Amino acid sequence: MSTIGFIGGGNMAGSLIGGLLNAGYTASDMMISEPDEARRQALKERYRINTCGDNTDTLGCDIIILAVKPQLLKMICSQLAQASDGNGHKQPLFISIAAGVRSTDIDRWLGQNHAIVRCMPNTPALLQCGASGLFANESVNNIQKQQAEKILQAVGSVVWVDDEDQLNAVTAVSGSGPAYFFLMMEAMQQAGEALGLSHDVAQHLVLQTALGAARMATESDISPEELRRRVTSKGGTTEQAILSFQSADFQQVVLDALKAANDRSISLADELGSD
Ligand SMILES: NC(=O)c1ccc[n+]([C@@H]2O[C@H](COP(=O)([O-])OP(=O)(O)OC[C@H]3O[C@@H](n4cnc5c(N)ncnc54)[C@H](OP(=O)(O)O)[C@@H]3O)[C@@H](O)[C@H]2O)c1
């Protein structure tokens, strides 16, 4: 089995390790580099994996997962490039889960022509229920693509995009997406309370409805549009609510919001990748 090194032992790395162990990966095939000693110890105790405090110790691994904050990526890649310069290490596959940093920038910081998969996961990955968009640069071979896909599948579902720019749209849809659903839940809960329900009752009904609707949409072949039609009877209560949403141009509101997220993703990548 391929060896996997993690750089950064935070929430996402912990989720990935938990998911990989559940999926049958072996703890001894993984190592994690994390500067904080207490966190290192906690990871070691929880997952029984090898830990280190020096990022360059991961250089012997087949796959290196960059799981640090985006702002740190340049410094860490330069550190790895310096340490691997002429020391005979095999070329690993790099998987970056850092939001907003382009593979071309990572490649330049690492010293050119590296196999890099860039990934945009989302927060439900912490419950192994995430959705990730993946992009592979031209140095990634088919075996490495499968390896990256299997790793990210340990925390949820995976889709590939052929054009790295599409990761901005992935960010707008699924990367930031959980927050839009939280906003909808928040608004529905407030409305339920305004209509006379207690906080707890309104919250319970909203959360269970969100879960039930998500399950209906994901566990059947019927589109959300058709599911909505089926529960919207002529002259009924749901129809009145949908008409009210439509009169406020709900679809346009959502389109504008996702365009704003998409544009911010592009400007963040410009900022993070500037030298
Ligand atoms: N969480 C999500 O749902 C999510 C979704 C999409 C994308 N991402 C991306 O995933 C990446 C990691 O996110 P996260 O939520 O796991 O963040 P996090 O919990 O802050 O984890 C980052 C880890 O990196 C460590 N670190 C700091 N400096 C380091 C260094 N020089 N070398 C090695 N490790 C270092 C941090 O240690 P200290 O705490 O001691 O500083 C921390 O444990 C981010 O780039 C984020 O954009 C996360």
The ligand as a Gaussian input file, in Angstrom:
#p B3LYP/6-31G(d) Opt

LIG

0 1
 N      -12.343000      22.349000       7.440000
 C      -12.978000      22.275000       6.283000
 O      -14.141000      21.882000       6.171000
 C      -12.291000      22.623000       4.985000
 C      -13.041000      22.672000       3.804000
 C      -12.387000      22.964000       2.629000
 C      -11.021000      23.193000       2.613000
 N      -10.326000      23.156000       3.778000
 C       -8.914000      23.439000       3.737000
 O       -8.194000      22.457000       4.450000
 C       -7.021000      23.031000       4.993000
 C       -6.918000      22.614000       6.441000
 O       -8.114000      23.040000       7.113000
 P       -8.416000      22.628000       8.608000
 O       -9.820000      23.004000       8.877000
 O       -7.928000      21.240000       8.849000
 O       -7.437000      23.686000       9.347000
 P       -6.742000      23.563000      10.787000
 O       -7.624000      22.749000      11.684000
 O       -6.342000      24.935000      11.189000
 O       -5.446000      22.682000      10.476000
 C       -4.228000      23.195000      10.022000
 C       -3.146000      22.514000      10.817000
 O       -1.883000      22.871000      10.274000
 C       -1.000000      23.091000      11.363000
 N        0.129000      23.922000      10.987000
 C        0.347000      25.248000      11.217000
 N        1.549000      25.628000      10.746000
 C        2.128000      24.520000      10.214000
 C        3.375000      24.262000       9.598000
 N        4.272000      25.231000       9.395000
 N        3.638000      23.001000       9.191000
 C        2.743000      22.012000       9.365000
 N        1.552000      22.200000       9.936000
 C        1.230000      23.427000      10.353000
 C       -1.881000      23.762000      12.378000
 O       -1.245000      23.709000      13.645000
 P       -1.541000      24.876000      14.712000
 O       -2.983000      24.763000      15.060000
 O       -0.617000      24.543000      15.816000
 O       -1.232000      26.177000      14.014000
 C       -3.140000      22.936000      12.287000
 O       -3.077000      21.796000      13.113000
 C       -7.141000      24.552000       4.833000
 O       -6.277000      24.981000       3.805000
 C       -8.570000      24.771000       4.417000
 O       -8.671000      25.807000       3.471000
 C      -10.935000      22.877000       4.967000

